[in-house]
Amino acid sequence: MLDLIVRQANLNGALKDIAVQGESLVEIADHIKQPTRREVFADGRVVIPGFVDCHMHLDKCLLNERAPYVDGTGPEKGALTLQQKAQFTVDDITKRAESMIQRAIASGTLAIRTNVDVDASVGLKGIHALIALREKYRSLITIQVAAFAQEGVFADGETAELLEQALLAGADLLGGHTITKGEGEKHIDFILKLAMKYHVDVDFHLDESGQRQHYLLPYLIAQMKTLDLKGRVNGIHNCTLAALEPQSVKEALALMADQELNVTVAPTAISTRSLAPVKQLLNAGIRVGLGSDNIRDFFNPLGSGDIKQAALLLSYVHRFFTLSEQAAIWRMITTDGARILKLADYEIRVGAPANLTVLDALTPQTVIAYGAQPVLLVRSGQVILDRQER
C-alpha cells in the first residue's frame, strides 16, 4: 500500500497523480489506482519540489528586533552591523536564524544558501549556529553555509585563519566580497586559492557598489580561467554591469558565459543601487538565480524569507511581464536556482526524493502575482503541512 497519493496536480502544465512511498516518489501517472493510506486532491494546483533561495544572510537576519533600522550609507550600515556582531552569541544567532528558516519552509522553500560572516568580531559563532541548524532541518530544507569574509580577509589579522577553520568545521563553500576594505584583487586571489585547497565552490559579492572603479569582474573571470574554476563561482549582485557602456557589457557577458559564471540577483538592492541587467544576462545564456539577501536588518528593514517576494519585485523593476519573461522568473526561483546551488535530484520524477510543494494557484504566473502560499508540503516523504479543504 502506498503512503500518499497527490491527485491531479499541475506538473509542468499536465495534470498528474503523484505517489509517495517512504522517502521517494514511486509513480507518476494520469491516474494511479493502487491503494493508499492517504490521498490529497490538488485540483489542478501547481506542484514543484520547492523554491530555491540562492542568497541570504541568516546570521544577521532580524537585527531590527533588537536594534531599530537607521537609514544611512552602505558603510554606515556596515558599521552598525559590526557593532551588533560583537554582541552575537551562538544562541542568539540560532534563535534568529531558526525563526527565518521556519518561515522559509512554510512559504515553500526547499533550499537556501546563506553567507555567514567570519571575522575577528564574531569568530565562528555564526558558522557553528548555522551548521547545527543545517543538520537539524536536513529532512525539511537544504541549507548551504558559505563562510563569508564580509569585513575583508586581511584587515583584522584573524579572518584568513578563521575561514580555513570554518571549512574544517563543515562550511559548504566560501564567500568573498570583492570591494571590501579595498582588498580587491588580493581578496579574490586568496578566496579562490583557499577554495581550491578545500575543493569547494565560491560565492562572491561581486562589484556590489555599482561604481565603475570597483569593476573587478574581468579580473575574477581571468583568475577562474587560470585556476580552472569554470562553473564553480557564483557572482552575487554584479551591480556595476548596469554602469557600463554597451560594448563593455557585451564583452563582460561573453567572459561570464565562457567561464560559466553563475549570477544571483538580490532585487532588494534596488533601494540603493541599480541591479544587474538581468534580461541581458539571460539572453547571453547565463544562469540567474534570486536571493532574499538581508532580511529585517540595517541593510533591509523588510522581507520575510519568502523568495516569491523577490520574484515579484524583480518582475516589476525589470518588467518581466510577458508569459516567456514570467517563465524566466519562475525558473530563477526553481530549476535555475537549483542548478546554481548544484542540488541533486531537484525534480519530480520516479525515484526522486519525495519533496512536493502544492501551491494555491493554477499557474506559475498566478503564484508570483498573488504570492500564493503552499496548501500541501511534503518533505522527505512526510506531510508537514496540509491546508486542503476537508
N, C-alpha and C positions, 0 to 999 in steps of 0.2 A: 504494500500500500504506500502511495506517495505521501509525503509530509504536507505538501501545499500545491495547489494549482491556482495561478492567477489567470483569470479568464478574460479574453477579448481585450488585451492590452494593445495599445498602438505602438508597435515596434517598427520604427523607421517607416511609418506610413501604412503598415499592414497589420490587421487585427489578428493576434495570435494568443493561444493558450500557452502558458509557460509553467512547467512542472519543476518542483524542487524536491530533492531527496537528500537528506543530510545537509552538507555544505555546498552541494553542487546543483547546477541546472541539468536536468536529465532528459527533458523532452520539450520541444517547441513545435507546435502544430496548429492547424486551423481549429481543431477540436481534439482534446485529449479525453479519452474515455476511461482511463484507469481510475480505480477507486482512490480516494484521498482522504486524509484526516481533516483537511481544512481547504476550503476554496474561497477565493475572493474575486469579486467581479469588478474589473477595471472599467467596463463600459466605454471602451474606446479612448480612455485617457492615455497620455504619453507615458512610456516607460523607458528608463535609461538605467545603467548601473548606478550612476550618481554623478554629481557635479564635481569639477576639479577646480580648486583654487590654487593658482600657481605661486602666489606670493602673499605672505602675512608676516606680521611681527607679533607673534603670540606672547612673547615675553614682556612686551611693552603695552599690550592692549589694556584698556580700561583704566589707564592712569588718571583720567578725568574724575574718577570716583574718589580719588584722594587728593588731587591737585587740579583745580578747575582750569580749563583751557584759557590760554592767554595768547592773543594774536601777536604776530611778530614775524621777523625774517626767519629764514631757514636756520642760520647759525644761532639765533636767539632760541628757537625751539629746540635745537640740538643741545644747547647749554642747559635748558630746563630739564630735558630728558636725562642728561648726565647727572644732574643733581639728584634726581629721583633714583637713578640706577644705583647710586652709592648707598641707598637705603633698602634695596631689594634683599629679600631672603628667598630661599628655595620655596618655602611655604607660601609666601606672598605671590611669587610668580606662578606657582602651581594653581592657586585658587583663581587668579585672574584668567590664566590661560585655559584652565579646565572649563570655566564658565563659557568662554567663547567657543571652545571645541564642542561643547554640548549644543550651543546654538547652531553651529555649522552643521552638525549631524542632523538636527531637527529640520533644517532648511533643505536637506537632501544632498549635502556634500559628502563625497566618498573619499576624497584625498585633498590634503593640504601640504604645501611646502612652506615652512616657516624659517625665516632668517633670525637667528638668536645671537644677541650681542655677546661677544667675548672680548674682554679688555680688563685693565687693572681695576676699574671701578666696580665691576660686577663679578669678575673671575669666571668660574664655570657654573655659577648658580643657575643661570637660565638653561644651560646645556643639561645639567642633572635633572632639572624640573621637567623639561620637555621630553627627554629620553624616557623618563618614568611614565609620563602621560602617553607617549607613543606606544609603550608596551601595554599600558592599562586599557587603552581603547583600540588595540590592534584588530579585534574582531569586528569593530564598528566603523573604523575610518583609518586610512593610511596617513600617517604624519611623517613627513620627511624633515629632518632637522639639519639646517645649514649653520655651521659655526661661522659667525659673521663678524668681520673686522670693521664695525661701524665707525670706530674712532681712529682708524688707521692701524697699521701694523707696527710702526717703529717709534711713535711718539712717547709711549709710556714705558718702554723698555721691558714690557712683560707680555704683550699681546702675541708676539711671534711664537713664544713657547706655549702660551695658553691655547692657541689654535691647534697646535700639534697634540696637546693633551686632550682637547675636545674630540679630535678624531680618534684617539686611542680609547676615549670613553664611550665611543659609539655614535658620534655625529655621522650623518649620512653623506654630507658633502661640505664644501667650503663656500663662504660668501665673502666677496670683496666689494670695495667702494672706490671707484677709480679716481674720484676728485677729492677725497677726504684728506685733510691735513697737507694738501699739496704733494702727496706722495706719488701720484700719477704712475709713470712707467715702472718705477721701482716697486710700487704696490702690486701692480699687475704681475710682474715677474715673480715676486715672492709667492703670491697666491697660486699661480699656475704651477710652479715647481713643487710646492707642497702638495697640491692635488695629484700631481704625477707620482710623487713618492708614495702616497696612500691609495692611489688608483680610485679616486673619487671625482665626481663632476663638480662644476663650479657655477655658482650664481654670481654675477657682477651687477651691482648698481652702476649702470654704465651711462656716462655723460648725463647725469641726472639734472644738473643745473639748467640745461638748455642753452648754455652760453658757448659761443664758438671757441673761446680759448680753452675750454675743457673737453675738446673733441679728441677722445682717445680711442675711439672705435677702430680706426685703421691700425693703430699700434697693437691693440688686442688681437685683431684678426691675424696680423703678421706673426705674432707670437704663437697663436694657435696653430698656424701652419708649420712654423719651425719645430714646435714641440709635438706635432702630430696629435692634436686635440680636437680634430674635426668632429662636430656633433656633440661635444661634451661640455659646452658652455652655454649658459642661458643669460642673455642680456636684459636686465630689468630697466625699464623707463626709456632709455635711448632718446631723451628729450632733445638733444642737440640736433638730431636729424631734422627737426622742424625748423631749425635756424639756418640750414644750409641752402645754397643756391641749387637749382635743379640738376646741374651737371655733377656736383659733388654728391647729391643724394643718389643719383644713378650709379655713380662709382661705388658708393657705400653699399648699396643694395647688392651689387654684383659681388663685392667682397663677402658680405654676410651669407649670401646664397652659396658661394664657393666653399666656405668652411662650415656650412650648416649651423650657423649661429641661431639658436632659438631666441625668441623675444617674448618677454612678458610685459604687458602694459597694465599700469595701475591708473584707471581713469580718474580717481580722486585727485591725482596730481594736477589736474587742470585748474585747481584753485590757486596754484602759484606759478605755473609754467605751462607751456604748450606740450601737448602729447606728441609722441612719435607718429609719423604719418601711416596709420595702420593700413589703410587701403593700398597704399603703395607697397608696403611690406608684403601683404597678401598677394598682390599681383606679381611680385618678384619671386613667389614661391617660398617665402619664408614663413615658418610655422610661428603662430602667435597664440599666446595664452593670456588670460586675465587674472589679476590678483586683487584681493581686497586691500592689501597693503596695511597701513596703520588704521587702527580702529579705536576711536574714542581716547585719543591721547593728544599730545601737543601738536602733532602734525595733521591730525584729522579728528575733530571732535564728534564726528558722526560715524555711521556704519554699524553693522550688526553681525558680520560674519556670514552673510548670505551673498554669495557671488552673483546671484541674479541682479542685485542692485548695481554692481559694476557693469554688468552686461547692458542694463537699461541706460545707464549714464553714457557709456561709450556709443550706444546706438543714437542717442540724441546729439552728442558732441560732434561725432564724425558722420552723422547722417547715414546710418546703416538702416535704411528704410525698405528697400525692395526685398522681395522674397529671397533672392540669392544672397543679398547682404545680411539679412537676418539669419540665414542658414550659416553664414560665416561666423557670426557672433555665437551661434549655438555650438559650433564646432570648437570655438575658443574655450568654452566652459565645459566641454565634454571630451570629444575624441582628440582634438589637437592638444588640449591641456594635458590629457593622459599621456600623449606621446612625449611632451616636454618633460614630464615627470618620470617617463620611462616605466609606466605602470604595466605590469604583466597582467594579461587576461582581462583588460578593460573592454569587455564586450558581453553581449547577451547571446550566448550560443551554448549548445550542448557540451557539457564538460567544463564550462567556465564556473568560477565561484558564484554562489547564489547570492548576488548583490542586486537588488531590484529597488528602483525608486519610481513609484507611480505618482504622477503629478496631477493636480486638479485642473487639467486643461486638455483640450483635444489636439492641439498642435504646438510645436516648439515656439512659434511666434506668439501665441497667447500666453505661454509660460512666461516669456520675457515681458510682454505688455502688462500682464496682470500680476506679475510677481507670484505666480501660482506656487502654492506650497504642496508638499507631499501629502497624499492620502494613505499611502502604504509605503513602509520602509522595511525591506528585508536585507539583513546583513549577516553574511556567513551562514545563511540558511534559517536564521531566526527572525521572526516578525517582531520588530522593535517599535513599530507604530502602525496603527490601523484606525483610520478615521472614516472607514466606509460606513455608509448608511445601513442600518440593520433592517 
